[in-house]
């Protein structure tokens, strides 16, 4: 089961990605969660200490690994290097396990411009493709507001694209942007989790703008979740959050099962 979670900054996608990862782990699955957001903080949402986070080196910053797999100098432009580096062993070797979840932090490539094809970029994209197409675990990907990490062939193997939105026009615009990008590469269905819900009006607003058939479920706004971030605790340890996430997780499993029929 491969799940890609995206959304604009601040909507709570990392909180939800981490909580779903812990739910699936507690349900007995082997779970690999992938931090593919340049603002990497998925480890904190899983409950890792700041010391553990500091010890994580993103894949894109592992200079020796990039050079070994691509046969090129990191940061090189215009030189020859392997376009299909070996990546199958990377998840087992470099993922860090905590609370039953294996975390792989991808990192980002500072290119100073768009359209870069450099060794670091090729390694990250090849690794992401491998995780979706060949990794046997449940894979939960925390991604920035887009699906640029995934090519046409890879995106089709993702079981559920989920955009986390809050009740607001800008968040809805992000959903439509991601949906349009997904359709361009052959993904027919993009789902939504409505977060930070305060009243029935919020639910009605999102349902009207998105359509009930596209919504996995809703999470209410709760001060306790904001406090968990300030206290460096996993939001999933909150009993109400755990119950609500379990409902979303079960619904996602139903969606995936229906898709595979």
C-alpha positions as CSV (number, residue, x, y, z in Angstrom):
1,X,0.0,0.0,0.0
2,X,1.5,3.3,-1.2
3,X,0.1,6.6,0.1
4,X,1.2,10.0,-0.9
5,X,0.2,12.9,1.3
6,X,0.6,16.5,0.2
7,X,-0.8,19.9,0.9
8,X,0.2,23.5,1.3
9,X,2.4,24.5,4.3
10,X,0.7,24.7,7.7
11,X,-2.4,22.5,7.0
12,X,-1.1,19.6,9.1
13,X,-0.1,17.2,6.4
14,X,3.1,16.1,8.3
15,X,1.1,15.6,11.5
16,X,-1.4,13.4,9.6
17,X,1.4,11.5,7.7
18,X,3.2,10.7,10.9
19,X,0.0,9.7,12.7
20,X,-1.2,7.4,9.9
21,X,2.3,5.8,9.8
22,X,2.1,5.0,13.5
23,X,-1.5,3.7,13.1
24,X,-0.5,1.3,10.3
25,X,2.5,0.1,12.3
26,X,0.3,-0.6,15.3
27,X,-2.1,-2.4,13.0
28,X,0.7,-4.9,12.2
29,X,2.1,-3.5,9.0
30,X,5.8,-2.9,8.2
31,X,5.8,0.8,7.6
32,X,8.3,3.0,5.8
33,X,7.5,6.7,6.0
34,X,9.3,9.0,3.6
35,X,10.0,12.6,4.3
36,X,10.1,14.1,0.8
37,X,9.3,17.7,1.9
38,X,12.2,20.2,1.8
39,X,11.1,21.4,5.2
40,X,11.8,18.1,6.8
41,X,10.2,17.6,10.2
42,X,8.4,14.3,9.9
43,X,10.7,12.8,12.6
44,X,9.5,15.3,15.2
45,X,5.9,14.4,14.4
46,X,6.8,10.7,14.9
47,X,8.0,11.6,18.4
48,X,11.8,11.6,17.8
49,X,13.9,13.7,20.1
50,X,15.8,16.7,18.8
51,X,19.0,14.7,19.3
52,X,17.8,11.9,17.1
53,X,16.7,14.3,14.4
54,X,20.1,16.0,14.4
55,X,21.7,12.6,13.8
56,X,19.8,12.1,10.5
57,X,21.6,12.9,7.3
58,X,19.2,13.3,4.4
59,X,20.0,11.0,1.4
60,X,20.7,14.0,-0.9
61,X,23.4,15.1,1.5
62,X,25.2,11.8,1.7
63,X,28.0,12.8,-0.7
64,X,29.8,9.5,-0.7
65,X,26.6,7.6,-1.3
66,X,25.6,9.8,-4.2
67,X,29.1,9.5,-5.8
68,X,29.2,5.8,-5.3
69,X,25.8,5.1,-6.9
70,X,26.0,7.6,-9.7
71,X,29.7,7.5,-10.5
72,X,29.9,11.3,-10.5
73,X,31.0,14.1,-8.3
74,X,28.2,15.6,-6.3
75,X,27.2,19.0,-7.4
76,X,28.5,18.4,-10.9
77,X,26.7,19.7,-13.9
78,X,27.3,18.7,-17.5
79,X,29.3,15.7,-16.7
80,X,28.4,12.1,-17.3
81,X,26.9,9.9,-14.6
82,X,24.6,6.9,-14.2
83,X,20.9,7.7,-14.8
84,X,19.8,4.4,-13.2
85,X,21.7,4.1,-9.9
86,X,21.3,1.1,-7.7
87,X,19.0,2.0,-4.8
88,X,17.3,-1.2,-3.6
89,X,19.4,-1.4,-0.4
90,X,19.1,2.2,0.7
91,X,15.8,1.9,2.7
92,X,17.1,-0.9,4.8
93,X,20.5,0.6,5.3
94,X,19.6,4.3,6.0
95,X,16.1,4.4,7.4
96,X,15.9,5.2,11.1
97,X,13.3,3.2,13.1
98,X,11.2,4.8,15.9
99,X,7.8,3.9,17.4
100,X,7.6,1.0,15.0
101,X,8.0,3.2,11.9
102,X,11.1,3.3,9.6
103,X,11.8,6.9,8.6
104,X,13.7,7.8,5.4
105,X,14.6,11.4,4.9
106,X,15.2,12.3,1.3
107,X,16.4,15.9,1.5
108,X,16.4,18.3,-1.3
109,X,18.8,19.5,-4.1
110,X,19.8,23.2,-4.1
111,X,20.0,23.8,-7.8
112,X,19.8,27.5,-8.0
113,X,17.2,27.1,-10.7
114,X,14.7,24.6,-12.2
115,X,15.1,21.7,-14.5
116,X,18.3,20.4,-12.9
117,X,19.4,16.9,-13.8
118,X,22.3,16.3,-11.4
119,X,23.5,13.2,-9.6
120,X,21.7,14.0,-6.4
121,X,18.4,14.7,-8.2
122,X,18.7,11.4,-10.2
123,X,19.4,9.4,-7.1
124,X,16.4,10.8,-5.2
125,X,14.0,10.3,-8.1
126,X,15.2,6.8,-8.7
127,X,14.9,6.0,-5.0
128,X,11.3,7.4,-4.9
129,X,10.4,5.3,-8.0
130,X,11.8,2.2,-6.3
131,X,9.9,2.9,-3.1
132,X,6.6,3.1,-4.9
133,X,7.1,0.3,-7.5
134,X,9.1,-2.3,-5.5
135,X,9.1,-1.7,-1.8
136,X,6.9,-4.3,-0.1
137,X,6.1,-2.3,3.0
138,X,3.3,0.2,3.6
139,X,4.9,3.4,2.3
140,X,3.6,6.8,3.5
141,X,5.1,9.7,1.7
142,X,5.0,13.2,3.2
143,X,5.4,15.5,0.1
144,X,5.4,19.2,-0.6
145,X,2.4,20.7,-2.4
146,X,2.9,18.9,-5.7
147,X,3.9,15.6,-7.2
148,X,7.1,16.6,-8.9
149,X,8.9,13.7,-7.2
150,X,6.9,11.2,-9.2
151,X,7.0,10.4,-12.9
152,X,4.1,9.1,-15.0
153,X,4.9,5.4,-14.5
154,X,5.5,5.8,-10.8
155,X,2.5,7.9,-10.0
156,X,0.1,5.2,-11.4
157,X,1.4,2.8,-8.8
158,X,0.5,5.0,-5.9
159,X,-2.6,3.6,-4.2
160,X,-3.9,6.8,-2.7
161,X,-3.0,10.5,-3.4
162,X,-4.3,12.5,-0.4
163,X,-4.3,16.3,-0.2
164,X,-4.7,17.7,3.3
165,X,-6.8,20.8,3.3
166,X,-8.2,23.2,5.8
167,X,-11.5,25.3,5.3
168,X,-10.2,28.1,3.2
169,X,-9.9,29.2,-0.5
170,X,-6.1,28.9,-0.7
171,X,-6.2,25.4,0.6
172,X,-8.9,24.5,-2.0
173,X,-6.7,26.0,-4.7
174,X,-3.8,23.7,-3.7
175,X,-6.2,20.7,-4.0
176,X,-7.2,21.7,-7.5
177,X,-3.6,22.3,-8.5
178,X,-2.5,18.8,-7.3
179,X,-5.5,17.2,-8.9
180,X,-4.7,18.8,-12.2
181,X,-1.1,17.8,-12.0
182,X,-2.1,14.2,-11.1
183,X,-4.5,14.0,-14.0
184,X,-1.8,15.1,-16.4
185,X,0.2,12.0,-15.5
186,X,-2.7,9.6,-15.6
187,X,-3.9,9.6,-11.9
188,X,-7.7,9.7,-12.0
189,X,-8.5,10.0,-8.3
190,X,-7.2,12.5,-5.7
191,X,-8.6,12.3,-2.2
192,X,-8.9,14.8,0.6
193,X,-8.6,14.9,4.4
194,X,-10.2,18.0,5.8
195,X,-8.2,19.2,8.8
196,X,-8.6,21.9,11.5
197,X,-12.4,21.6,11.4
198,X,-14.2,23.8,13.9
199,X,-17.9,23.4,13.1
200,X,-20.4,22.0,10.7
201,X,-20.0,25.0,8.4
202,X,-16.4,24.0,7.8
203,X,-17.5,20.5,6.8
204,X,-20.3,21.9,4.5
205,X,-17.8,24.3,2.9
206,X,-15.3,21.6,2.0
207,X,-17.9,19.2,0.9
208,X,-19.4,21.7,-1.5
209,X,-16.1,22.7,-2.9
210,X,-14.5,19.2,-3.2
211,X,-17.4,16.7,-3.3
212,X,-18.2,14.2,-0.7
213,X,-17.0,11.3,-2.9
214,X,-13.5,12.7,-2.8
215,X,-13.2,13.2,1.0
216,X,-11.7,10.5,3.2
217,X,-12.7,12.2,6.4
218,X,-12.3,15.1,8.7
219,X,-10.2,16.0,11.8
220,X,-11.3,18.6,14.2
221,X,-9.1,21.5,15.3
222,X,-7.9,20.8,18.8
223,X,-5.5,22.8,21.0
224,X,-3.9,19.6,22.2
225,X,-2.4,18.9,18.8
226,X,-0.8,22.3,18.7
227,X,0.5,21.8,22.2
228,X,2.0,18.4,21.3
229,X,4.2,20.2,18.7
230,X,5.4,22.7,21.3
231,X,6.1,19.9,23.8
232,X,7.9,17.8,21.1
233,X,5.5,14.9,21.5
234,X,3.9,12.9,18.8
235,X,0.3,14.0,18.2
236,X,-0.6,10.3,17.8
237,X,-0.1,9.8,21.5
238,X,-3.2,11.9,22.1
239,X,-6.1,9.4,22.7
240,X,-8.6,11.4,20.7
241,X,-6.2,11.8,17.8
242,X,-5.4,8.1,17.9
243,X,-9.1,7.2,17.6
244,X,-9.7,9.7,14.8
245,X,-6.6,8.6,12.8
246,X,-7.7,5.0,13.1
247,X,-11.0,5.9,11.4
248,X,-9.1,7.6,8.6
249,X,-6.6,4.7,8.3
250,X,-9.4,2.2,8.0
251,X,-11.1,4.3,5.3
252,X,-7.9,4.5,3.4
253,X,-7.5,0.7,3.5
254,X,-11.1,0.4,2.2
255,X,-10.3,2.8,-0.7
256,X,-7.1,0.8,-1.6
257,X,-9.0,-2.5,-1.5
258,X,-11.7,-1.1,-3.7
259,X,-9.2,0.2,-6.2
260,X,-7.4,-3.2,-6.4
261,X,-10.6,-5.1,-7.2
